[in-house]
Amino acid sequence: MSYFIEWELNSADELEKLAFDVAERVLDKIEQIKENPEHFIEKMQGTPEFKLRVGDYRVILLFDKGNKKIKIQMVGHRRNIYKKYGQS
């Protein structure tokens, strides 16, 4: 059974600001993780969030294994995403 993907409003807006080819790669990767997210995501230190790498871009997400839900929090380039998120 695949996981349900939920988007925060600001994360959907961030995705729309990306170049079309980058946004398409991010969406393709998110579709891939629906079947086996633990294979693709990494836990972030000191927070409940996880990160998904898509080339030079990152997707910050919450992973709820019990409810089979993935909530996309943020999407952006790796050089900016952690600053926006408040991580060093």
N, C-alpha and C positions, 0 to 999 in steps of 0.2 A: 504494500500500500504506500502510495506516495504522500509526501508532506504537503500541507496547505501553505501557500505563500501569501503573506499579508504585507502590504507596503505602507510605511509612514508617508504622510502627504509630502513632507519635505524631501524624502528620498526619491519619490517619483518625479518631483520637480528637478532634482539634481540629475537624474537620468536623462531627462529631456534636454538638458543643457549640454550634454556630451555630443561629440561628433557621432553621426549616424552609425558608422562602422563600429565604433567603440561601444555605443549603447547596444547594438545588436549582439556583440560578443558577450557583454555583461548579461543580457537577457538569456542568451543561449546557455551560459554557465549556470545561471540560476535555475533554468529548466533541468539541467543535468543533475543538480544537487537534490532535486525533489525525491529521487529514488533512494539515494544513499548519501545524505549530507555529511555524515561523520568522516567519510573518505576525503572530502574536499575542504572542510572548514577547520580553522585553528582557533583555540581558545585565546582570548586576549588576557594579558596579565592584569590582575587587580580589578577586573570588571566582570559582569555576567555576560558580556557580549562575546561574539565570535567574529572572525574575519574570513572573507573569501577572497583569494587572489585571482585577478583576471588581468594578466600581463602587468602593466604599470598601474592598474586601477585596483581599488579595494572596495568591497561591500562589507559594511559593518551590520551585523544581524544578531537577533536573539533567537536561540534554538530551544524549542520546547519539545523534547523527545516524547514525553508522556502524552501530550495532546496532538502530536504529529503536526506541529506548526513552526514555521520559520517567518520571523517578522523582520523585514528589511528596514534598518534604521537610517543608513547613510550610504551614499555612493560617491566616489571621487577618486582623483589621482592620489597616488600614495604619498607624494610630497606634501599634499595639503590635508588629506583626510584626517590624519592623527592630530594636526593642529586644531582643526575644526572640532574634533571630537574631545579635545582636551587632554590628549595623550602626548608624551614627548616623542 
